[in-house]
Amino acid sequence: MKIKKVGVRLEMQNGKVLEGVVLIPETQSFVEFINQPHPFITLIERKQSQRMLNKHYILQITKMDVDIVGEKNLEQLFAESIQ
């Protein structure tokens, strides 16, 4: 299955703001992926870490251009996350 990388900015209920990459199937839109009944998404952050986030605690999701996710582009983020 081919995947695509989507840069996101997540505003959480506790006030934290998280930025990173969400990997989704190439055949789905981002909205379709987020609206699936599965309660968790995986966020790959700049710090080479992955977080499983419960969607019920996300207040707002903003899709971001690849050039403005933190200080690195999506290709760098993805490469670091799988090392």
N, C-alpha and C positions, 0 to 999 in steps of 0.2 A: 504494500500500500504506500502510495506517495503521500508525503506530508508537506504542509506549508507552514511557514513561521509568521506569526502575527505579533507585532509589538503592541503591548498594552500598558495602560496605567490604571491601577486598581485602587479605589478609595474604599477602605475597610470601615466597618462599624466602630472600631476602637480608635479611629482617627488616623491610623497609619496609611501611608500612600506607598504602594509597591509598583515598581516598574520592571518589566522583563519581557519574556517571549512565551507565548502559548503555541504549542504545536498542534495543528488540527489536520484532519484528512483533507487532501486536496479536493475531494469531491463535495465537501460541505462548505457552506458559507460560515462566517464567524458567528452570525446570529443563530444559525441552526445548531452549531456546536455548543454554544453557551446554553441554549434552551433545551438541550437533551435532559432527560430525567436524572442522569447520574449526578450526585450531589457535589462532586469534587472536580476541580481542575488542577492541572500541574503548571506552576509558573517557574520558568527558568530565569534566575536573576543574574545580574552582572557579577556577583560574588561567586560564580560557579556553583551556586547551590540551587536546589530544586525544592519547591514548597508545594505540598498538597493543600489546596485551599477549599474550604467549604463555601460553596456559592451563596449560601444563605447569609453569610457575613460580609458579602461584598455589596457596598452601597451603589457604586458607580464604576462602570468599565468604559475606558476611553481607548479606542484604537489609535495607535501612534504610527507615524511614518518611521521607516527603518532607520533614518538618520538621526532621530531625536530620542531614541530609547537610551537613557543614561548618557554615558560618554562614549559608548561603543556602538557600532552598527550590529544588526542582527546576525550577520555571518560570524562576527567575532564572538558574540554571546553564545551562539549555538556551538561553535567549535570548542569554546572553553567548558561548556556544560557537559560535553561527552568525553572529556579527557580523563 
